[in-house]
Amino acid sequence: MKIFVRLALVCVALLALTGFWVLGRAQPVDAQSPAGLADVEIALWPEYDQPEVLVIYRAQVAQDAPLPATVSFGLPAAVQAMNAVAYLDETKGTLINIPDYRLSPTATGAVLSLSTPARQFQAEYYANTLLTRQNATRTLAFSFTATSAVANLGFEVQQPTGTTGFDSTPAPTSTETRRDGLTYALYQLGSLAAGESRTLRVTYSRSSDVLSAVALGAVPAAARTAPAPEQPARVVPGDSTVLVWLVVPSALIVGGAVGFYVSQRRTRRQSAGRRILGSTRRTTGADESPAAYCHQCGARMRNDGLFCHVCGAPRRGS
């Protein structure tokens, strides 16, 4: 009984500590307001290496925001997985993967939440609902709503190979042709307060469905003729994962302790029953042995006597 009580107390304490740890982990992500952003550039690359639109967020956390910084973006509801989430290691000039992020559905779309240890970071996804086709005409419609203040917002639209009749609302601030041979339309849209939105609508024509990356020889034709299989969205650990690894073993310990306790009680009861039964049998055997009386004179015979000590008659059955 004492062992069972001690194990139960240990498991209760473990479950309580688990709950406090999960709450402590969840509060910074859920309760913190998203950090302000100094710059956000959103690149839209239609028909680049997939038939849909590659959306790339390049952003920089405001200088007065402490690091690591919690950041969030509103995304279209159709986005089920991120292609990449990373921060810029300024000492090496390379992007480092951020494995811990959350992609959560909302009433109007989805929200990407992440924690970046550096000021500059990048997030990418493919969207199959932004681009529509009608014969050779393509229409791209995009909207961005700031979840926190943005000091400077910019859009970038990559024009696919063979594009003609490119037009947009608003009109681009400038255009440039880069070393890859593609033309880019650039839009400077100024600052946004939290909750403010900016929209972009683009139309262009193409006589071919060949992807830009294929036409430029960046990827083989067979590699990107269809969208790649989507990977499940990664979830910030510390919620369900930690509960599984801590609560389940605790439940097994409690169950084992209960089973051990019940088994011990059953064993003790069976042992006690055997002792009582044996004692009863021994007592009954002594009390129920028939009294030996002499058939001749009726005197009670001694237990070890073969003849009556009164009349000398022999014991019957001897």
N, C-alpha and C positions, 0 to 999 in steps of 0.2 A: 504493500500500500504506500509506503514512504517513497519507494522508487517511482511509482506512478505519479504521485503528487509532484515530485521534483521535476520529472520530465515534462509534465503539463505546464508547470510554472516557467520552465526554460522556453518552451514553445510559445507560450503567450508573450513572453518578453521579446522573443525573436520576431513574432508577428507585429508587435507594437513598434519595434525599431524599424522594421520594413516599411510600415505605413508612414512613419515620420520621415524616413529617407526619401520615399517617393514624393511626399508632399513638398519636401525641401527641394527636390529636383524639379518638380513641375512648376513651382511658384515663379522662378526666374523667367521661364519661357512664356508662361501664360499671363503673369501679372505685369511684367515689364512692358513699358511702352516702346514701340520700335524706335531705334535711333534715327536721328535726322541724317539726311544724305546730302553731301556737297554736290555731287554730280551723278546723273543717271543717263547713260546712253543706251538706247534700245535699238539693236540692229535687227532688221527683218530681211531674211534671205529667202525669197520664194524660189522654188524649183532648183535649189542648189544641188544637194546630194540626195534629196528625197523629193517626191512630187508635191509635198506640202511645204509649209513655211518653217524655216529654222529661226527661232526667236532667241536672241542673245542679249542678256542684261549685263552691261558693264557699269559698275557703280563704285562710288567712293564714299565711305562713312565720313560724316562731318568731323572736323578737327577737334571740336569740343566734346565729342562723344567718347566715353571711356571704352577701352577694349578689354575683353572681347565684347562686341556689340551685337545686339539682337536686331535683326532686320526682317521685314516681311514685304511681300509683293502680292497683289491680286492677279490671278491668272484666269484664263477661260475655263469653263467647267469641263470642257473636253480633254484637258490636260490630265492624264492619269499617271505620268511618270516624268521625271526630269532626265534630260540627256547628260547634264553635267552640273555640278555645284562645286566651286573652288574659290580659294583666295590666292592673292598674289604675294609670293615670297619676294619682297623687294631686294633682299640681299643676293638672291640667285636669279631673280627675274623670271621665275617659273610659277606656274599655277599648281597649287597643292589641293588635292581633293578634300572636300568637306563631307565626311560620311554621315554626320548627324544633322539631319534637317527634317522638317515636317511638311508634308503636302496634305492639306486638309480641305475637304469639300465645304462649301458654304451655300447659302440660299441662292446666290447669284453667280457662283463660279467656284473658284478654289483659291487658297492662300498658301503661298510658300513662306515658311518661317525658317530662319537659319541663324546660327551664331558664328560670326567671323572673327578670328583673332587678329586680322590685319585690316587696314583701311580700305584696300581695294579688293574687290571680289567679282565673281562672274557666275551667272547661272544661265543654262540653256535648256530649251525644250522644243519639241516639234508640235506644231498645231495644224490639224487637218480641217479646221473650220474657218480659218482666216481667208483662204483663197478659194474663189469660185471661178468656174470656166463656162464660157458660152462661145462655142466654136473656137476661134483664135484669140478671143478677147478674155483677158484675165482681170479680175477685180479683187483687190486686197483691202480689207477693212480691219483696222486695229484701233483699240482704245486702251488707254492707260489711266488708272486712278491711283493717286498717291496715298499710301497708308501712313506716311509720315512726311514731314516737310522736305522738299527737294529744292536745293538752291538753283540748280541748272539742269533742265531736261533737254535731251536731244534725241531725235530719231535718225536712223540710217536705213535706207532701202537699197539693197543690191539689185541691179537690173539684170535678169537672166540673159544668157547669150541669145542673140537673135531678136532682142526686144526692139519693137517699134512703137511709136505713138505713146510714149510714156507721159502720163499726166497725173497730177495729184492735187488734193485739197487737204491742208494748205499747200501752196507752192513751195518747193525746196528753197532753202536759204542759199545753197550752192550745190554744185555737182563736181565730181572728180573721177578720173580714170586711174586706177591703181595698177600695180605691177602685175596683177593677175589678168589684166586686160579687160576687166569688168568695170562698168560705170556705177557710181554710188551717188544717190541723192541724199543730201544732208539737211537736217531741219533743226534749227535752234528755237526752242519753245519757251525759254525763260524759266522762272521759278514757279513752284506749285506749293500750296498749303496742303496739309493733310485733308484728304477728301476731295480735292480738285482733280479734274480729269482733262485729258487731251486726246483728240482723235485724229486719225489719219486715214484717208481713202485714196487708193492708188489704182489706176487702170493702165494696162499696156497690152500689146498684142504680140503673139509669137506664132510662127507657122510650123513650129516643131515642138515636140514634147521632150526632147533630149535634155537631160539635166545638165546644168552648167558645169558641175564638177566632172561629169563624163566628157562633155565637149572639150574641156580644158585638159583632159587627160589626168586629172587629179585622182580619180578612182576608176576602176574598170566598169564597163557598162553593166555587167551582171551583178555588181556589188550593191547598187542602189536603185534598182528598177522598181522596187516596192518598199514601203516603210518597214524598218527593222522591227522585230518583235519588241513590244514594250516590256520594260522591266518594272516590277512592283515598286511603288514609292517607298523610300526608306523612312523609317519612323524613329524619332528620338528615343534611344533606349532609356530605361529607368522606369517605365510605366508597367506594361504587361510583361516584358522580359524578366525584369527583376522579381516581380511577383511570382512568376512561374518557378524561377530557380530557388527562391527562398520559401514561399508559401507551401509549394508541393512537398519538399522535403520535410517541412514542419508538420504537415498533415500526415505524412508517412510515419514520422516519429510518434505523433500522438496516437495514430492507429495502432502502431506496434506496441506502445505502452499499454493501451487499453486491452489489446489481445493478450499480452503477457500477464496483465493483472487478472483478467477473466480466467486464463488458463491456470494460473496459480491457485485461484479460489476453487476452481473445479477439482484440481488435484488434491487440495487439502480436504475438500468435502468427501471425495472418494476414499482417501486414506482414513479419515475419521469414521466413515461408514464401515470400512473393513474392520477397523479396530472394535467398533461397537458390535458388529455382527459376530466376530470371533469370540468376544467376551460373552455375548448372549448364548452362543452355542456351547461354550465351556460350562457356563452356569446351568443351562438347561440339562446338559448331559449329566451333571452331578445330582441335581434335584430330582430328575425324572427316573433315575435308576430304581427299579422295583425293590421294595423291602422284602428281605428273605425271611420267611417264617417256616418253622418246622411243621411239616405236614402231619407229624405224629402227635406232638403235644401242643403245638401252636405258639411256642416260644420264638421270640425274634432271634434270628441267627446272626452271628458275627459275620462281617463282610468277608473275612478271610477264612471262615470256618467251613470245613467240608462235612462235619458232623454236628448235630445239635449238642450244645454244651449242657443241656438239661437231661434229655432222654437218650442221647447217643444215636438217634436215627440219622441216616445219611442224607445229605442235601440232595434234593431232586435236581436232576440234570447234570450232576457232577460226575 
